[in-house]
Amino acid sequence: MLPQGVGFLLGLCRRAGRLAAGHWAVESALRRGAARLVIVAEDAGASALRRHQSLARDRGIPVYRVGNREELGRAVGLEPKAVLAVTDGELARKVREALDRAAVKPLEMAAQAGTRRERGDSRGSEG
């Protein structure tokens, strides 16, 4: 379930033209450095989660797992979507704040993953 206010903010991002929706659009936004925050649906496939989380981790972008594909699509006025990326820094901050208020934490912070890799520690490096 999408936390209070998150769906509204995601819809606002889309109306402002600051949202990438769907696997290919989000992957493109991540690769070109436009993504500021990624949301992956709770019912998205494991390979989609791994791919987007890996790209985001390499770029220091937080990834949240919240809502289902139907809820994410409905929030942004589209068909069901497994993954969304906010491409505006200020809007991403507002979405992060709403997620924080709902006690939703990012899956893995990039700095933690990088530190583990440097030490040779494989904990948490899966998907």
C-alpha positions in Angstrom: 0.0 0.0 0.0 1.2 3.5 -0.8 1.8 5.6 2.2 -0.3 8.8 2.8 0.7 11.5 0.4 3.1 9.5 -1.7 0.7 8.8 -4.5 -0.3 12.4 -4.7 3.4 13.5 -4.9 4.1 10.8 -7.6 1.2 12.1 -9.6 2.5 15.7 -9.2 5.9 14.5 -10.5 4.3 13.0 -13.6 2.2 16.1 -14.3 5.4 18.2 -13.9 7.2 16.0 -16.4 9.7 14.9 -13.7 8.9 11.1 -13.6 10.2 8.1 -15.5 7.7 5.3 -15.5 8.4 1.7 -16.5 11.5 -0.5 -16.7 13.1 1.1 -19.8 12.3 4.7 -18.9 13.7 4.3 -15.4 16.8 2.4 -16.6 17.4 5.2 -19.1 17.0 7.9 -16.4 19.4 6.1 -14.2 22.0 5.6 -16.9 22.0 9.3 -17.9 22.1 10.5 -14.3 18.6 12.0 -14.3 17.0 9.8 -11.6 17.0 11.2 -8.0 14.8 8.5 -6.3 13.6 5.1 -7.5 10.4 3.2 -6.3 10.0 -0.4 -7.1 6.6 -2.1 -6.6 6.4 -4.8 -3.9 5.1 -7.2 -6.5 7.8 -6.5 -9.1 9.9 -9.4 -10.2 13.2 -10.2 -8.5 15.3 -9.5 -11.7 13.7 -6.1 -12.1 14.5 -5.2 -8.5 18.1 -6.4 -8.9 18.7 -4.5 -12.1 17.3 -1.2 -10.9 18.8 -1.5 -7.4 22.2 -2.2 -8.9 22.1 0.8 -11.3 20.8 3.1 -8.5 23.4 1.9 -6.0 26.2 2.6 -8.5 24.9 6.2 -8.8 24.1 6.8 -5.1 20.3 6.9 -5.7 18.0 5.6 -3.0 15.6 2.8 -3.9 12.4 2.2 -2.0 10.1 -0.8 -2.3 6.5 0.3 -1.7 3.0 -0.2 -3.2 2.1 -2.6 -5.9 2.2 -2.2 -9.7 -1.5 -1.3 -9.8 -1.2 1.4 -7.1 1.9 2.9 -8.7 0.3 3.1 -12.1 -3.0 4.5 -10.7 -1.0 7.2 -8.7 0.6 8.5 -11.9 -2.4 8.0 -14.2 -1.0 5.1 -16.2 -1.4 1.4 -16.5 0.3 -0.7 -13.8 4.0 0.1 -13.4 6.6 -1.9 -11.6 9.1 0.9 -11.3 9.1 4.7 -11.2 11.9 7.2 -10.9 11.6 10.8 -9.8 13.9 13.0 -11.9 13.7 16.3 -9.9 15.8 16.8 -6.8 13.2 18.9 -4.9 10.3 16.6 -5.7 12.4 13.6 -4.8 13.2 15.2 -1.4 9.4 15.6 -0.8 8.7 12.0 -1.8 11.5 10.9 0.6 10.1 12.9 3.4 6.6 11.4 2.9 8.2 7.9 2.9 10.2 8.8 6.0 7.0 9.9 7.8 5.5 6.5 6.9 8.6 4.8 8.3 9.6 3.4 4.9 13.3 3.2 4.5 15.4 2.8 1.4 16.4 -0.8 0.6 20.2 -0.2 0.8 22.1 3.0 0.9 24.9 3.3 -1.7 27.5 4.4 0.8 27.0 1.2 2.9 27.2 -1.0 -0.2 30.4 0.7 -1.4 32.0 0.3 2.1 31.2 -3.4 2.2 32.6 -3.9 -1.3 35.8 -2.1 -0.4 36.2 -4.3 2.7 35.5 -7.4 0.7 32.4 -8.1 2.8 29.6 -9.7 0.7 26.8 -9.2 3.2 23.9 -7.4 1.7 25.4 -7.4 -1.8 22.7 -9.7 -3.2 20.1 -8.2 -5.6 
